[in-house]
Amino acid sequence: MDFEEKVMGTEKIYDGAIINVEKQTVKLPDGQTSFREIVHHSGAVGILALTHDNKIILEKQWRAPAKKTTIEIPAGKVDGRDANFHDTVIRELNEEIRYVPKTIKKLYGFYSSVGFSDEYMKLYLAEGLTPVANQLPRDKGEFLEVFEKTLDEAVAMIADGEIQDAKTITAIQYWQLMQK
């Protein structure tokens, strides 16, 4: 069966700093017409940042959509300051946790919420961290608490429901598999 939906028309709903939203009119595989609301995003990175003593660097911050403080790995969107995803990793590590990595390895990519958004996130491993010489400014309105956890502590935080962020859970589970 051909599952592809044919876009018959689009209507811009919103153009913002982080996302753009459009409403699509689509022809379904069975010939019927339907609508899709699509959130467009420039792409993002998530970073499993590991210290010399094999601890993960996490950050705590307020997230308005969830209406609560979340615990996450360093992450951010690709924007005009970056030539590619790799540059975004370097910038975000500086802005958020104030480290520069000796090595960066791309692990894999995934759609963060494929049901309504085209956001594609690439997960990276950053190691050999040293403090940055020149700190970049954090994003306006970005307030973070940065801390470190062992693998066992991070896994327990997932089990206890302290960590609920998908990219962070994915990174910790990758780290867990690396240890085997």
N, C-alpha and C positions, 0 to 999 in steps of 0.2 A: 504494500500500500504506500502511496505517496502521501506523506504527512505534511508537506510544505503548504503553508498558507500564502496566498498571493495578496500582496498589499495593493488595494485599489485606490487608497487615498490616505493622506495624513493631515492632521491639524495640530499645529503647535499650541500647547497648553501653557507652558512655562519655560522661560530661559533664565537659569540662575547661575550662581557662581560655582556651585558644586554639581548640580544636575540640570538636565533639560527633560521636559516631559512632553510626549506627543500622544495623540489619540490616533490609532490606525483603524481604518475600515479594511477588513480582510475577507477574502473569499476562502472558505474552508474547503478541505478535500472533497466533501460531499456536495459542493456547489452552493451551500448556504452562505449568508453574509453574517459577519460578527464584528465586534470591536475589541481592540487591544489598547490598553494604556501602558505605554512603555517609558521607563525611566532610563535616560541615556546618561552614561558616566564615562569619564575619560580613561578609566583604568586605575588600578591601585596596586600597592605592594603591602605585604605583611612580612615582618622580619622576626625570625627565630634568632635572637641575639644571645649568644652564650658567652659567659665570662671565662677567664683563664681557669677558674676553679669549678667549671662545669655547672654554673647556675644560669637560669633563664632570667633575662631582664624583662620585667613587666611594668605596666603603668596603670594607674587608677585615674579615671576621669569621668566627669558627668556626661551622659549621653541623653540628649533631649528626646529622641524617638522612643527610647526605652524608659524614660522618666526615672532614671536612677544612675548611680555610679557603677561603672563597669571596670573589670580588670581585663586588660588586653596586651597583646604584643605591640611593639611599635609598628605603626602603619601609616599610610597616607596615599593621597591621590597623585597621579602623574599630572603635572601641569606645565605651563609655559617655561618654568625655570629649568626643566629637565629635558635632555635630549632623548632619554630612553628610561626604561624601568630601572636599570642599574644606577643611573644618576639619582633617581628618586630614593633608592635605598640609602645612598650616601647622605643625601640631604635630610631625610627623615630621621636617621640615626643621630645626626648632629642636632637637629631641632628638638627632638623629643627626649633622647637619653644622653646626649652630649658625648658620644663616642664615635670614633672612626674605626672601621674594621680592617684587619690585615687581609682577610679573605672573605669573599662573598660567593655563595654557590646558589644558583637557581634550583629550587626543589621541584615545583610544579605549579600549574595555574588552575584556576577554577572560577566558575561564575558564582558570585556571592548569593544571589537570589534570582535564579533563572526564570521564575514565574512572572516577574514584572520588570526586571532590570537587566541591562546588558553589561553591567559592571563586571569586568574581568580582573581578578586579582592574581598576582604572581607571588608565591611564597618563596622567601629566600632564607638561607642560613648565613649568619654573619658571625665570624669568630676572630680571635686575635684583637680584641677591642682595646683601644687606648683612648684616653681623654682627648677631646678635640682641642686644638690650639685657639681657634676662633669660633666662638659660638654664634650660630645663626639665630635670628629671632624666631620665637615660636609663633604659630599662627595666632591671629587676633582672637582673643577669647578662649585660648587653649590653656587650661590649668591642669597640670599633671603631678602625680606623686609617683616617682620611679622607685622600684625596689627589686630585689633579687630573691629567687626561690630555687631550691633543689628540685630535681625531677620528682622525687616522692612527694614533696610539698605541693608542687603544681598539679600532680595527678589527684592528690587528695582534695585540692581546691575545686577541681572539676566534679569529683564525686559528691562533694558537699554542696554543690550548686553555687559556689562563690564565683567561678568562672563559667559564663554562659555564652561568651562570644565565639562564634563558629571558627573564625580564622585562628583564634588563640587555641581552641581545643584541637584543631587540625595540626597546628605547629607542635603542641605538646605531645600529641600522639605520634607524630613523626619522630620527635626526639626520643620518645619511649622505644620506638622500633629501632632507632639507631643504636641503642644500648644493647640490643640482643645479638 
